[in-house]
Amino acid sequence: MTSLDIPATVQTALAHHQAGRLPQAEALYRQVLAAAPNHADALHLLGLIAHQTGDHATAVALIDRAIAVNPSAPAFHNNCGEAYRAMGKLEEAIACYEKTLTLDPGFVDAYSNRGVAYQAQGRTEEAIACYQRALALQPNYVKAHNNLGFAFQKLGRLEEAIACYQRALALKPDYAQAHHNLGCVLQQQNRLPEAIACYERALALKPDYLEARNNLGNTFQEMGHPAQAAACYEQVLKLNPDSAEGHAGLAIAFQAQGKIQEAIAHYEQALSLNPDDVHTRHMLAAIGGAPIPLTAHPEYVSKLFDKYADRFDQHLVEILEYRTPQALNDAIRRALGDRPGRLDVIDLGCGTGLCGPLLRDLARTLVGVDLSPKMIEKARARNVYDSLTVADIVTALSTPGASYDLVIAADVFVYIGELTPIFEVCATVLNPCGLFAFSVEAAEEDVPYALRATGRYAHSLGYIRKLAQAVGFNEIIHDRVVVRKEKSKPMPGHIFVLARP
């Protein structure tokens, strides 16, 4: 029998491996292991193939055997970490990267990979330090530039993220993921035509890039081009018929075109694929495909405004001509008359804090509460609130010992249908003669409230007045106003200031 030339066989296998011919490479690695069961390189490289083909547990087992034979090989530990990370075992992965760096402090990939693991744990600042260390060692490390950009993006440091993606693309112009990621940041900045160009470049390089195709559809949707958006989502579904995002996006595009039955069908399909999608469930109810909930799910509101936070003020004030904070401020001051302005104030659903600067001179203490952590961050940057809390508003108002002279809710009740619990708790926490000031969108008088196709609730004048009377409020001011624009048309609403006797 002819003996196997192990070094030559490993080299041939490695050539197949590097060329992407994995079955041929695997067969040769196994031949080597049949002849030499403890051949460390063959074990390691066979483990890499297992990792590349999605069998990460087998990859860990094989690479661990390689490490047992040769514990001082940094690449073995790094790649074992990659397999652990793919399994979601982040602590084990980090331990492997740290072992790699103990053996070789200049192992650049291990810094970047550790950064990715940290980021998956939400340790974004530590991830940034890892990417920067990798780039200090290797300034042209394209993947680290991309990963650093993603970390900055997560922290809302968008200009720094853009710079990182641009550096990655200067080094590697055909880097589809960097084009896509740059598009995401530009979309966050409302630079929609530029975002579209980035997504299209990513798709030219990688036509089956589903995330880029879906985000291209989302951007067309934001620009008011539902037919082009629908074409994107249809392509997503052609590539992956079980894409819940694709079905949900197509439903939104059909809804925007007035194709309500088609929209309902795709919302239902999206929910069958992802039953926990609160946004899809809410919008299905909004177009009549499900019973109207008493209130929007907190997760729906939180995610909606986390996504919207970076461009909330610009879009709301400049595009939608939102003037509710000013209208409420005017009504509150008329209601106060000559009363002194040393009030304990809580701003419910404070968002980015548009009401805060208007009310600061009236407030002894000014408290803000919102469901969206990112909106609270934006409000904190205004430096006008004494405290800011991420919480449901009923929970915040129910804090033991809480009492206020003014409760304000600007454009908040559009995400709540049944207002009885809020009115009742406001009546409890308001001091005598305290004021409750809020806005609502105006519904027809034949219903207490309605959930519109926008996903926003509207309330009838009769419902508000009946509810105020039931909990013992006096109506001080009622103004009919335009609360915002919706598709360039004025949206009628009501401003109320109620008082506790």
ZIURQUI-V911306 format. One record per helix or strand. SS is the DSSP state (hx for helix, st for strand). FROM is the first residue (numbers start at 1). TO is the last residue. Records with the same first field share a line. If there is no record, write none. Layout:
BEGIN
SS: FROM-TO  FROM-TO
END
This chain:
BEGIN
hx: 6-18  22-35  40-52  56-69  74-86  90-103  108-120  124-137  142-154  158-171  176-188  192-205  210-222  226-239  244-256  260-273  278-286  298-319  324-336  356-362  373-382  393-397  413-415  420-429  461-471
st: 295-295  343-348  363-370  387-390  404-409  416-416  430-442  449-451  457-459  473-486  489-500
END
